[in-house]
Amino acid sequence: MSGSSGSQTRNGKAFEYALAKAFEEITKAILVENEACLRAKACFESQNPKMQSLLERAGAEMGMFLQAYDSNTLTSAHISLQEDAAGISGDVRDVIISVQNVEIGISAKVNHAAVKHSRLSARLDFGQKWTGCPCSKLYFDSIESTFCHLAKLKSEGKTFNQIERKDDSIYLPILAAFQDELDRLFKEHGSVFVENLFKYLFGRYDFYKVELQIKEKEVSVQCVNLYGALGYGKKWRIPDRIERIFRVSGSKNTLLVQFNNGWQISFRLHSASGKVESSLKFDINLIAGPTYVEKHSIPLK
């Protein structure tokens, strides 16, 4: 793990703890001190006083906001933090607020709004793993030489900065194969593929995505309401077709996927590490959605 990614992780964990503590104080619910909570608490306590204050203010603002707009939070029983492993099975919630038979989930993010960080590799069947629709032999054949090249560079201990023309030799061939395979999977499986892709990207449970921007001193909340379980925000209408897949103008590592109903998602391929690895990583972001998918921002200045 690089220094920057380590700092990002610590900040995220610290924010999870600040949110949980804010809801504990506002709702008088019990915060469960499991291992995830203790790790997040340690990350919070490792922050300097100025950062701790910012995290606490952001947590308090979100606590008050959701208390005002989601009446379910008024009768919270207990609050818990989830282990990271839950995300592997499609549960992206970091903080769980338990209310009788209902769970209110929060995904805490610091300085980024990515919905997923998925990997591609020579053997990983992203179609099967993400949607239950397997990738074709043509896809695996088309990515084989590029990933073999990466594996060779990894064995030599190379860094990505040492790869000449990496946009053309690494990113573009993989991105083009991914684009063709997305198109094939949609044509073969139709709305089933699109719906499963959406549920993979946004998770198996509804949640509030709470994002803290440190430099701007701003916290925001967005409802991810695929299943209609949230007390605030309209239920999302999941798309059922892909209208267009295209590369961002001037980019060799980013695709835009345009769905019906106003949805647009970007897939940016990157190394995720200074050292060459045998896989690549996507930074996946929601670029556009219907007008009812809004983000409410609160200044902390």
URJOCOR-V448944 format. One record per residue. N is the residue number from 1. RES is the residue in three letters. SS is DSSP state (H for helix, E for strand, L for the rest). Layout:
N;RES;SS
N;RES;SS
This chain:
1;MET;L
2;SER;L
3;GLY;H
4;SER;H
5;SER;H
6;GLY;H
7;SER;H
8;GLN;H
9;THR;H
10;ARG;H
11;ASN;H
12;GLY;H
13;LYS;H
14;ALA;H
15;PHE;H
16;GLU;H
17;TYR;H
18;ALA;H
19;LEU;H
20;ALA;H
21;LYS;H
22;ALA;H
23;PHE;H
24;GLU;H
25;GLU;H
26;ILE;H
27;THR;H
28;LYS;L
29;ALA;L
30;ILE;E
31;LEU;E
32;VAL;L
33;GLU;L
34;ASN;L
35;GLU;H
36;ALA;H
37;CYS;H
38;LEU;H
39;ARG;H
40;ALA;H
41;LYS;H
42;ALA;H
43;CYS;H
44;PHE;H
45;GLU;H
46;SER;L
47;GLN;L
48;ASN;L
49;PRO;H
50;LYS;H
51;MET;H
52;GLN;H
53;SER;H
54;LEU;H
55;LEU;H
56;GLU;H
57;ARG;H
58;ALA;H
59;GLY;H
60;ALA;H
61;GLU;H
62;MET;H
63;GLY;H
64;MET;H
65;PHE;H
66;LEU;H
67;GLN;H
68;ALA;H
69;TYR;H
70;ASP;L
71;SER;H
72;ASN;H
73;THR;H
74;LEU;H
75;THR;H
76;SER;L
77;ALA;L
78;HIS;E
79;ILE;E
80;SER;E
81;LEU;E
82;GLN;L
83;GLU;L
84;ASP;H
85;ALA;H
86;ALA;H
87;GLY;H
88;ILE;H
89;SER;H
90;GLY;L
91;ASP;L
92;VAL;L
93;ARG;L
94;ASP;L
95;VAL;E
96;ILE;E
97;ILE;E
98;SER;E
99;VAL;E
100;GLN;L
101;ASN;L
102;VAL;E
103;GLU;E
104;ILE;E
105;GLY;E
106;ILE;E
107;SER;E
108;ALA;E
109;LYS;E
110;VAL;E
111;ASN;L
112;HIS;L
113;ALA;L
114;ALA;L
115;VAL;L
116;LYS;E
117;HIS;L
118;SER;L
119;ARG;E
120;LEU;E
121;SER;E
122;ALA;L
123;ARG;L
124;LEU;L
125;ASP;L
126;PHE;H
127;GLY;H
128;GLN;H
129;LYS;H
130;TRP;H
131;THR;H
132;GLY;L
133;CYS;L
134;PRO;L
135;CYS;L
136;SER;L
137;LYS;H
138;LEU;H
139;TYR;H
140;PHE;H
141;ASP;H
142;SER;H
143;ILE;H
144;GLU;H
145;SER;H
146;THR;H
147;PHE;H
148;CYS;H
149;HIS;H
150;LEU;H
151;ALA;H
152;LYS;H
153;LEU;H
154;LYS;H
155;SER;H
156;GLU;L
157;GLY;L
158;LYS;L
159;THR;E
160;PHE;H
161;ASN;H
162;GLN;H
163;ILE;L
164;GLU;L
165;ARG;L
166;LYS;H
167;ASP;H
168;ASP;H
169;SER;H
170;ILE;H
171;TYR;H
172;LEU;H
173;PRO;H
174;ILE;H
175;LEU;H
176;ALA;H
177;ALA;H
178;PHE;H
179;GLN;H
180;ASP;H
181;GLU;H
182;LEU;H
183;ASP;H
184;ARG;H
185;LEU;H
186;PHE;H
187;LYS;H
188;GLU;H
189;HIS;H
190;GLY;L
191;SER;H
192;VAL;H
193;PHE;H
194;VAL;H
195;GLU;H
196;ASN;H
197;LEU;H
198;PHE;H
199;LYS;H
200;TYR;H
201;LEU;H
202;PHE;H
203;GLY;L
204;ARG;L
205;TYR;L
206;ASP;L
207;PHE;E
208;TYR;E
209;LYS;E
210;VAL;E
211;GLU;E
212;LEU;E
213;GLN;E
214;ILE;L
215;LYS;L
216;GLU;L
217;LYS;L
218;GLU;E
219;VAL;E
220;SER;E
221;VAL;E
222;GLN;E
223;CYS;E
224;VAL;E
225;ASN;L
226;LEU;L
227;TYR;L
228;GLY;L
229;ALA;L
230;LEU;L
231;GLY;L
232;TYR;L
233;GLY;L
234;LYS;L
235;LYS;L
236;TRP;L
237;ARG;L
238;ILE;L
239;PRO;L
240;ASP;L
241;ARG;L
242;ILE;E
243;GLU;E
244;ARG;E
245;ILE;E
246;PHE;E
247;ARG;E
248;VAL;L
249;SER;L
250;GLY;L
251;SER;L
252;LYS;L
253;ASN;L
254;THR;E
255;LEU;E
256;LEU;E
257;VAL;E
258;GLN;E
259;PHE;E
260;ASN;H
261;ASN;H
262;GLY;H
263;TRP;L
264;GLN;E
265;ILE;E
266;SER;E
267;PHE;E
268;ARG;E
269;LEU;E
270;HIS;E
271;SER;L
272;ALA;L
273;SER;L
274;GLY;L
275;LYS;E
276;VAL;L
277;GLU;L
278;SER;L
279;SER;E
280;LEU;E
281;LYS;E
282;PHE;E
283;ASP;E
284;ILE;E
285;ASN;E
286;LEU;E
287;ILE;E
288;ALA;E
289;GLY;L
290;PRO;L
291;THR;L
292;TYR;L
293;VAL;L
294;GLU;L
295;LYS;E
296;HIS;E
297;SER;E
298;ILE;E
299;PRO;E
300;LEU;L
301;LYS;L
